[in-house]
Amino acid sequence: MNVLVLLHGLYGQRITDNLNARGPAVWRVDKLALSRTLPAIVDEPEEFLPPGLPQADLILHLAETPQAAQLLGEVVRQTGAKAVIAPIDFPTLAEGFRRQLRAELARLGTAIVFPEPFCSLDETQIETEGDPSLPGYEILLAFVRRFGRPRLVVELSADRNRIQRVLVERGAPCGSSHYAAGRLAGMAVSETLPQAGLLCHHYPCLASMQPRMGEGGVETLMTLSGHVLNEALAQALK
């Protein structure tokens, strides 16, 4: 699979590095740094893209400004990508704009999902939001087999009171799952929750700290990322 990452800086670079380090050897991961100084309305997106974009199956939109998303349609046209993942780790894409993007890309035969945050992406979201008739549906499933909502396996000590090892079957795209797994080893089981989520934040998590309304009331995307890892560990401990 050929992946093209659209990024601005540290947030996108960290994910790119983790894909290269832990993705399948047959994946090719290219990156394109986008301008941060795009106009509010981008009338001619090709003017802000370099010539000769590489062919891609999947685009990861990891840019950090709402203007950059206006380039996605043109990037899809030039690369032939059939799937796009546009994580909401920063509150930059309003719901109305997401609907516009989904409709625009559907006309191009391209599937798109908006995990919020990125580490919450799993098969359920793809099945709920995706269109199985689009070729990109299978590409999204192939990605989420390796990266997305963490899936862990825990090995306990003989007395079952201490964590001996944590194996990461599927890790967060940023690499925080592997970071936390390495530091949970040797910890008393009674202390692991919510320590796992705190370790995710110490990685550090780069999701936004801007308050937003969630299912549990006002929370942040960084808070949600900690919950995601805690839930994965709790499931593994069961």
VOBA-1610 file (N, C-alpha, C; in pm, whole numbers, padded with zeros to 5 digits, always signed):
BEGIN
Met+00085-00120+00000Met+00000+00000+00000Met+00089+00125+00000Asn+00051+00222-00081Asn+00122+00349-00088Asn+00044+00454-00009Val+00111+00514+00088Val+00048+00612+00176Val+00114+00747+00155Leu+00032+00851+00139Leu+00082+00988+00131Leu+00033+01064+00253Val+00126+01117+00331Val+00093+01191+00452Val+00104+01341+00424Leu-00005+01412+00448Leu-00005+01558+00437Leu+00014+01615+00576Leu+00118+01695+00596Leu+00150+01738+00732Leu+00199+01881+00736His+00209+01930+00860His+00264+02063+00885His+00390+02058+00971Gly+00392+01968+01071Gly+00506+01969+01161Gly+00513+01846+01248Leu+00543+01868+01378Leu+00574+01758+01470Leu+00464+01654+01479Tyr+00338+01698+01484Tyr+00226+01604+01497Tyr+00227+01503+01383Gly+00229+01553+01261Gly+00227+01464+01145Gly+00357+01388+01128Gln+00470+01449+01164Gln+00599+01382+01148Gln+00610+01264+01242Arg+00558+01279+01366Arg+00564+01167+01460Arg+00486+01047+01407Ile+00368+01072+01352Ile+00289+00962+01298Ile+00359+00900+01177Thr+00416+00983+01091Thr+00489+00932+00975Thr+00604+00841+01019Asp+00678+00885+01119Asp+00791+00806+01169Asp+00742+00672+01225Asn+00629+00673+01296Asn+00578+00549+01353Asn+00530+00453+01245Leu+00467+00506+01140Leu+00425+00421+01028Leu+00546+00354+00963Asn+00653+00431+00946Asn+00774+00375+00886Asn+00838+00271+00975Ala+00830+00292+01106Ala+00897+00202+01200Ala+00817+00074+01222Arg+00683+00083+01220Arg+00602-00031+01262Arg+00503-00079+01156Gly+00499-00014+01041Gly+00411-00059+00935Gly+00473-00174+00858Pro+00393-00244+00777Pro+00447-00353+00695Pro+00559-00304+00602Ala+00655-00389+00579Ala+00770-00352+00497Ala+00728-00317+00353Val+00614-00371+00309Val+00570-00347+00171Val+00499-00213+00156Trp+00471-00145+00267Trp+00410-00013+00257Trp+00514+00090+00216Arg+00475+00183+00129Arg+00560+00298+00099Arg+00493+00421+00158Val+00565+00495+00239Val+00509+00612+00305Val+00582+00737+00256Asp+00511+00820+00181Asp+00564+00949+00137Asp+00499+01059+00219Lys+00563+01174+00224Lys+00504+01286+00297Lys+00513+01414+00215Leu+00418+01503+00240Leu+00413+01631+00172Leu+00384+01738+00277Ala+00477+01829+00298Ala+00458+01939+00391Ala+00380+02050+00321Leu+00265+02084+00377Leu+00179+02187+00319Leu+00208+02323+00382Ser+00177+02427+00307Ser+00196+02563+00357Ser+00097+02593+00469Arg+00143+02663+00570Arg+00054+02707+00678Arg-00014+02839+00645Thr+00025+02904+00537Thr-00025+03038+00505Thr-00119+03036+00386Leu-00208+02939+00382Leu-00307+02933+00275Leu-00414+03039+00297Pro-00474+03089+00190Pro-00584+03185+00206Pro-00707+03118+00267Ala-00797+03200+00319Ala-00919+03146+00380Ala-01000+03065+00281Ile-01006+03109+00156Ile-01075+03038+00049Ile-00972+03003-00058Val-00956+02875-00084Val-00858+02829-00184Val-00934+02802-00314Asp-00922+02894-00409Asp-00994+02880-00536Asp-00921+02788-00634Glu-00788+02792-00632Glu-00708+02713-00726Glu-00611+02626-00646Pro-00657+02513-00592Pro-00572+02432-00504Pro-00443+02384-00569Glu-00444+02363-00702Glu-00323+02313-00768Glu-00208+02413-00757Glu-00239+02542-00734Glu-00133+02642-00720Glu-00052+02623-00592Phe-00108+02550-00497Phe-00042+02532-00367Phe+00015+02391-00350Leu+00020+02316-00460Leu+00073+02181-00456Leu+00191+02170-00551Pro+00293+02091-00515Pro+00407+02074-00605Pro+00368+01986-00724Pro+00439+01999-00834Pro+00410+01911-00948Pro+00457+01769-00919Gly+00391+01674-00986Gly+00436+01536-00978Gly+00416+01469-00844Leu+00296+01482-00787Leu+00267+01411-00662Leu+00275+01260-00685Pro+00326+01184-00586Pro+00336+01039-00604Pro+00199+00974-00605Gln+00185+00865-00675Gln+00061+00788-00672Gln+00042+00730-00532Ala-00083+00729-00486Ala-00111+00683-00350Ala-00241+00605-00347Asp-00248+00511-00255Asp-00373+00440-00227Asp-00450+00509-00115Leu-00375+00559-00016Leu-00433+00618+00104Leu-00365+00751+00133Ile-00446+00850+00168Ile-00395+00980+00212Ile-00428+00997+00359Leu-00327+01033+00438Leu-00348+01073+00576Leu-00340+01225+00582His-00452+01287+00616His-00455+01433+00624His-00422+01472+00767Leu-00295+01508+00790Leu-00249+01542+00924Leu-00210+01689+00935Ala-00259+01770+00843Ala-00234+01914+00849Ala-00314+01974+00964Glu-00270+02091+01011Glu-00322+02146+01136Glu-00402+02274+01117Thr-00439+02307+00995Thr-00522+02426+00972Thr-00643+02385+00888Pro-00758+02452+00907Pro-00876+02416+00829Pro-00861+02445+00681Gln-00779+02544+00645Gln-00762+02577+00504Gln-00699+02462+00426Ala-00610+02387+00491Ala-00537+02281+00420Ala-00631+02173+00368Ala-00743+02150+00437Ala-00837+02047+00392Ala-00898+02081+00257Gln-00894+02207+00217Gln-00948+02245+00087Gln-00863+02191-00028Leu-00743+02143+00003Leu-00655+02087-00099Leu-00681+01939-00123Leu-00759+01876-00035Leu-00774+01731-00040Leu-00830+01681-00172Gly-00932+01747-00224Gly-00991+01702-00349Gly-00890+01697-00462Glu-00809+01801-00473Glu-00708+01806-00579Glu-00599+01704-00555Val-00560+01683-00429Val-00459+01580-00399Val-00510+01443-00440Val-00637+01416-00413Val-00697+01288-00453Val-00695+01273-00604Arg-00732+01378-00674Arg-00733+01371-00822Arg-00594+01341-00877Gln-00492+01407-00821Gln-00358+01392-00876Gln-00292+01260-00837Thr-00325+01209-00720Thr-00259+01086-00672Thr-00338+00960-00704Gly-00468+00974-00735Gly-00552+00858-00758Gly-00591+00784-00632Ala-00573+00846-00516Ala-00602+00780-00388Ala-00750+00742-00379Lys-00777+00626-00322Lys-00913+00577-00306Lys-00961+00583-00162Ala-00874+00627-00070Ala-00913+00635+00071Ala-00840+00752+00136Val-00910+00817+00228Val-00853+00929+00304Val-00890+00911+00451Ile-00794+00933+00538Ile-00820+00941+00682Ile-00784+01083+00724Ala-00882+01153+00779Ala-00863+01291+00824Ala-00894+01298+00973Pro-00797+01266+01059Pro-00823+01264+01203Pro-00861+01402+01256Ile-00945+01401+01358Ile-00981+01524+01427Ile-00905+01524+01560Asp-00776+01550+01555Asp-00697+01565+01676Asp-00684+01711+01713Phe-00724+01797+01621Phe-00737+01940+01645Phe-00876+01979+01597Pro-00947+02066+01668Pro-01083+02102+01626Pro-01083+02201+01510Thr-01032+02155+01394Thr-01017+02244+01280Thr-01117+02218+01168Leu-01183+02102+01168Leu-01276+02068+01060Leu-01418+02065+01116Ala-01495+02168+01087Ala-01633+02174+01135Ala-01715+02063+01071Glu-01824+02025+01137Glu-01907+01915+01090Glu-01959+01941+00949Gly-02001+02066+00921Gly-02051+02098+00788Gly-01945+02078+00681Phe-01822+02117+00712Phe-01713+02101+00614Phe-01682+01954+00594Arg-01694+01873+00700Arg-01671+01729+00685Arg-01773+01669+00587Arg-01898+01712+00598Arg-02001+01661+00506Arg-01969+01700+00362Gln-01921+01823+00342Gln-01884+01868+00207Gln-01770+01782+00152Leu-01669+01758+00236Leu-01556+01676+00192Leu-01600+01534+00157Arg-01686+01477+00241Arg-01733+01341+00216Arg-01806+01334+00082Ala-01890+01434+00054Ala-01965+01434-00071Ala-01872+01455-00191Glu-01775+01547-00178Glu-01682+01574-00288Glu-01600+01450-00321Leu-01548+01383-00217Leu-01464+01267-00242Leu-01545+01147-00289Ala-01670+01137-00245Ala-01755+01027-00293Ala-01775+01038-00443Arg-01787+01161-00494Arg-01801+01180-00639Arg-01676+01134-00713Leu-01562+01134-00644Leu-01437+01087-00704Leu-01415+00938-00680Gly-01509+00875-00610Gly-01496+00733-00579Gly-01401+00705-00465Thr-01384+00802-00375Thr-01287+00792-00265Thr-01359+00793-00131Ala-01323+00700-00044Ala-01381+00692+00090Ala-01302+00777+00187Ile-01371+00835+00287Ile-01303+00917+00389Ile-01366+00891+00524Val-01282+00888+00629Val-01331+00878+00766Val-01263+00986+00849Phe-01329+01025+00959Phe-01282+01133+01046Phe-01272+01083+01190Pro-01175+01000+01224Pro-01165+00953+01362Pro-01134+01068+01458Glu-01195+01064+01575Glu-01183+01174+01670Glu-01166+01117+01812Pro-01041+01106+01859Pro-00912+01134+01795Pro-00867+01017+01707Phe-00748+01030+01647Phe-00700+00930+01551Phe-00693+00791+01614Cys-00652+00785+01742Cys-00634+00655+01806Cys-00766+00586+01840Ser-00879+00648+01805Ser-01009+00582+01825Ser-01055+00504+01703Leu-00981+00515+01591Leu-01024+00452+01466Leu-01022+00300+01478Asp-01133+00237+01441Asp-01139+00091+01438Asp-01234+00044+01328Glu-01251-00086+01318Glu-01335-00143+01213Glu-01479-00095+01224Thr-01526-00075+01345Thr-01666-00031+01364Thr-01691+00103+01298Gln-01598+00198+01315Gln-01618+00329+01252Gln-01615+00317+01100Ile-01524+00236+01048Ile-01518+00221+00903Ile-01645+00157+00850Glu-01696+00057+00921Glu-01820-00008+00878Glu-01939+00086+00888Thr-01936+00178+00986Thr-02047+00271+01006Thr-02045+00384+00904Glu-01926+00439+00881Glu-01914+00558+00796Glu-01876+00524+00652Gly-01816+00408+00632Gly-01765+00375+00500Gly-01870+00318+00407Asp-01837+00317+00280Asp-01924+00261+00177Asp-01855+00138+00119Pro-01903+00018+00150Pro-01836-00104+00102Pro-01825-00112-00050Ser-01905-00033-00121Ser-01899-00037-00267Ser-01777+00038-00321Leu-01713+00121-00238Leu-01597+00197-00282Leu-01470+00115-00258Pro-01375+00118-00353Pro-01252+00041-00335Pro-01173+00083-00213Gly-01188+00209-00172Gly-01115+00258-00056Gly-01157+00194+00074Tyr-01273+00130+00076Tyr-01323+00065+00198Tyr-01224-00041+00245Glu-01176-00124+00155Glu-01081-00228+00191Glu-00945-00170+00228Ile-00910-00057+00168Ile-00783+00009+00203Ile-00788+00058+00347Leu-00900+00117+00386Leu-00916+00163+00524Leu-00906+00046+00622Leu-00970-00066+00587Leu-00964-00183+00674Leu-00821-00237+00683Ala-00746-00231+00573Ala-00607-00277+00576Ala-00523-00190+00669Phe-00549-00059+00667Phe-00474+00031+00755Phe-00506+00002+00901Val-00635-00014+00931Val-00676-00027+01071Val-00640-00163+01128Arg-00600-00256+01045Arg-00549-00382+01100Arg-00416-00361+01172Arg-00345-00253+01137Arg-00215-00227+01198Arg-00215-00107+01291Phe-00296-00006+01261Phe-00293+00118+01338Phe-00435+00166+01368Gly-00455+00218+01487Gly-00585+00271+01526Gly-00610+00251+01674Arg-00734+00215+01709Arg-00768+00192+01850Arg-00680+00079+01904Pro-00606+00104+02012Pro-00512+00003+02061Pro-00580-00129+02096Arg-00510-00238+02064Arg-00553-00372+02103Arg-00433-00439+02168Leu-00447-00475+02295Leu-00334-00520+02375Leu-00355-00664+02424Val-00244-00730+02452Val-00244-00859+02520Val-00153-00844+02642Val-00204-00885+02759Val-00129-00869+02883Val-00086-01004+02936Glu+00041-01016+02971Glu+00091-01134+03041Glu+00112-01097+03187Leu+00054-01177+03279Leu+00062-01148+03422Leu+00164-01238+03489Ser+00207-01197+03607Ser+00295-01278+03689Ser+00219-01401+03738Ala+00292-01497+03795Ala+00229-01621+03839Ala+00119-01597+03941Asp+00136-01496+04028Asp+00032-01467+04128Asp-00076-01374+04074Arg-00063-01334+03947Arg-00163-01250+03878Arg-00179-01113+03940Asn-00081-01069+04015Asn-00089-00938+04080Asn-00005-00832+04011Arg+00076-00873+03915Arg+00169-00779+03853Arg+00174-00805+03702Ile+00190-00696+03627Ile+00201-00709+03482Ile+00343-00750+03446Gln+00353-00858+03374Gln+00484-00907+03330Gln+00523-00847+03196Arg+00426-00840+03105Arg+00455-00784+02972Arg+00325-00742+02906Val+00331-00638+02825Val+00216-00594+02746Val+00256-00600+02599Leu+00183-00677+02522Leu+00206-00688+02378Leu+00106-00599+02305Val+00153-00527+02207Val+00067-00437+02129Val+00033-00506+01997Glu-00091-00552+01985Glu-00136-00613+01860Glu-00172-00506+01757Arg-00231-00398+01805Arg-00258-00281+01720Arg-00233-00157+01805Gly-00155-00065+01753Gly-00116+00051+01831Gly-00168+00181+01775Ala-00175+00282+01860Ala-00212+00416+01817Ala-00115+00462+01707Pro-00164+00535+01607Pro-00076+00576+01497Pro+00044+00658+01541Cys+00034+00727+01654Cys+00145+00813+01698Cys+00254+00735+01769Gly+00229+00610+01811Gly+00329+00531+01881Gly+00312+00530+02032Ser+00211+00599+02085Ser+00195+00607+02231Ser+00163+00473+02295Ser+00096+00383+02222Ser+00062+00252+02279Ser+00189+00172+02312His+00285+00174+02223His+00410+00102+02248His+00488+00169+02362Tyr+00485+00301+02367Tyr+00551+00373+02476Tyr+00493+00331+02610Ala+00360+00331+02621Ala+00294+00295+02746Ala+00318+00148+02780Ala+00311+00062+02679Ala+00328-00082+02703Ala+00464-00111+02766Gly+00567-00043+02722Gly+00700-00067+02776Gly+00714-00023+02920Arg+00629+00070+02964Arg+00639+00123+03099Arg+00538+00061+03196Leu+00446-00017+03144Leu+00351-00087+03230Leu+00411-00216+03285Ala+00511-00270+03218Ala+00574-00394+03262Ala+00629-00377+03403Gly+00597-00471+03491Gly+00642-00467+03628Gly+00549-00394+03723Met+00448-00329+03670Met+00355-00251+03753Met+00250-00343+03815Ala+00209-00310+03938Ala+00102-00385+04002Ala-00027-00366+03923Val-00102-00474+03905Val-00225-00466+03827Val-00319-00361+03884Ser-00323-00349+04015Ser-00413-00254+04081Ser-00379-00109+04050Glu-00257-00085+03998Glu-00213+00052+03972Glu-00219+00089+03823Thr-00254-00006+03739Thr-00239+00019+03594Thr-00344+00113+03539Leu-00459+00122+03602Leu-00564+00214+03558Leu-00585+00320+03666Pro-00575+00448+03632Pro-00562+00505+03496Pro-00420+00536+03454Gln-00320+00467+03510Gln-00181+00498+03477Gln-00154+00487+03327Ala-00218+00391+03260Ala-00195+00374+03116Ala-00229+00502+03040Gly-00346+00560+03070Gly-00385+00684+03003Gly-00291+00798+03033Leu-00241+00804+03157Leu-00145+00909+03192Leu-00014+00891+03116Leu+00028+00766+03099Leu+00150+00741+03020Leu+00131+00787+02876Cys+00010+00766+02821Cys-00021+00814+02686Cys-00001+00965+02679His-00047+01037+02782His-00031+01183+02783His+00115+01223+02797His+00192+01144+02872His+00333+01176+02893His+00418+01150+02769Tyr+00363+01082+02672Tyr+00442+01039+02554Tyr+00517+01154+02488Pro+00468+01271+02460Pro+00338+01324+02501Pro+00233+01311+02391Cys+00107+01305+02433Cys-00004+01309+02337Cys-00011+01449+02278Leu-00026+01457+02147Leu-00032+01586+02080Leu-00174+01627+02041Ala-00274+01551+02087Ala-00412+01590+02060Ala-00444+01718+02136Ser-00547+01787+02091Ser-00580+01919+02143Ser-00626+01915+02289Met-00592+02021+02363Met-00642+02041+02499Met-00758+02141+02501Gln-00806+02180+02384Gln-00917+02275+02378Gln-01045+02206+02426Pro-01118+02266+02521Pro-01241+02203+02570Pro-01343+02184+02458Arg-01415+02073+02465Arg-01520+02042+02369Arg-01628+01962+02441Met-01746+01954+02383Met-01854+01878+02442Met-01849+01734+02393Gly-01837+01640+02484Gly-01836+01498+02450Gly-01949+01425+02518Glu-01947+01293+02507Glu-02055+01212+02567Glu-02058+01227+02718Gly-01941+01248+02779Gly-01936+01262+02924Gly-01938+01405+02972Gly-01976+01498+02884Gly-01974+01640+02920Gly-01857+01709+02854Val-01808+01816+02915Val-01696+01890+02859Val-01568+01811+02882Glu-01494+01786+02775Glu-01368+01712+02782Glu-01279+01760+02668Thr-01158+01708+02662Thr-01066+01744+02555Thr-01032+01619+02474Leu-00980+01640+02356Leu-00939+01527+02272Leu-00822+01453+02336Met-00737+01523+02409Met-00629+01455+02480Met-00686+01364+02589Thr-00789+01412+02659Thr-00854+01328+02760Thr-00911+01201+02696Leu-00974+01218+02580Leu-01031+01102+02510Leu-00923+01001+02473Ser-00806+01048+02431Ser-00700+00956+02393Ser-00655+00872+02513Gly-00652+00933+02631Gly-00619+00857+02751Gly-00725+00753+02782His-00854+00789+02764His-00962+00693+02786His-00950+00575+02691Val-00913+00602+02565Val-00901+00495+02465Val-00799+00391+02509Leu-00684+00436+02559Leu-00581+00340+02602Leu-00623+00268+02730Asn-00685+00340+02823Asn-00733+00275+02945Asn-00835+00166+02913Glu-00924+00194+02818Glu-01025+00094+02780Glu-00960-00029+02717Ala-00857-00005+02637Ala-00787-00118+02574Ala-00720-00205+02678Leu-00657-00141+02778Leu-00591-00218+02883Leu-00692-00292+02969Ala-00802-00226+03003Ala-00906-00292+03084Ala-00959-00415+03011Gln-00980-00405+02881Gln-01028-00519+02803Gln-00925-00632+02803Ala-00798-00596+02791Ala-00693-00698+02790Ala-00684-00767+02926Leu-00702-00693+03033Leu-00693-00751+03167Leu-00808-00847+03194Lys-00920-00826+03127Lys-01032-00920+03144Lys-00998-01060+03093
//
